[in-house]
């Protein structure tokens, strides 16, 4: 048996918990996966390193509209892949070496472990570990639908598809969420023929309805989108390709499609089922997450367990790296300041989808805002402003992008913002700031300069368009 002052399960955002406060204490990190977690190795960072060259490639398509003839002569997938993972793998290895070798007070267990009690764990190799404090930051993993043929070598998830050896000529993407949307953009822009299969009749259904409907329409014009369908049996063909049955969800005859690879992009699930949480007595939410309170303390029977914390995808329904990092900062403080606990702030959590067009959101959707107003006896104002209504929008010949803002009538309190278009993830930041610091829509629009003719004028005009 080994006893520690602190055990951290997961080496993603949990890795940042080891500050100077732990220099003279005994710490263990447990991670049976790749050191550095989801974002670094298979998530946010490598996907965006693919998105950027994809955007460069696709920019040539729009160039003709602006009087420029531009073409993509070749896409060298191995060069793109190796540029990305030569950096990613180096960071992962150096982080592992620093924790495992350079820090004498830290022990790295490169294996999985499960709870046998609230602060007792058993590793796969049979080592029993106990601790004064435990932080569960075990992350999430891709969901793979139960489909015949799901284990074939040419059937991938987001964890594996970025390391394939060559750009597929034809790819079948299963799913309609943000992972599917980003990879559809990447592969289509780089030259693959993309077929996207989605169970429902809308893509990105978690977004505001205007975003979801308009994005679905955009996607249908860019690649082959099959709505109201699922994937049935997948079989391997003699030439090494695969054939998948496309099954209508409402009934009807299935048809088959051939592809070089299949990408299962149907969401992610928290890794709670690998930890034997029942043995520790921890509460689990209906969707499978570890239940925590506002201070990130793990709950058992509705009450916080002393010295046990959780953060990130394993306990948060946001599944966003910036949320995990925020929660890690809260836990970092609370671990060493038990009498001055801080609570996480999840009021205005933004998100972005790096697809084509790019999408960003913060706060309530229009439907949520109307429901909120009805419950509180208030009314809302909503305005939708097109990118093309601004000078920079004219420069871009943009006829797709828009900003949608939602506010409370009378007070002008911003309730939500939703953007689809060029650099939406950047354009939304002033609105996130306004909501976070309580700046009302009218003051935000009129109380500062807006650079002309920058694209951010579309935000200014959206705010001015609200009938408050």
Helices and strands as residue ranges (DSSP letters): E 2-9, G 13-17, G 20-22, E 27-30, H 37-42, H 44-63, G 64-66, H 77-97, I 98-102, E 106-109, E 113-117, E 120-123, E 128-136, E 140-142, E 155-156, G 161-163, E 170-174, H 178-190, E 193-198, H 209-222, E 224-227, E 229-236, E 242-248, E 255-259, E 261-264, E 268-270, G 271-274, H 277-280, E 297-300, E 303-310, G 312-314, H 321-336, E 351-353, E 359-363, H 366-376, E 380-386, G 387-389, H 391-396, E 402-408, E 414-420, H 424-427, H 429-436, H 441-446, H 457-464
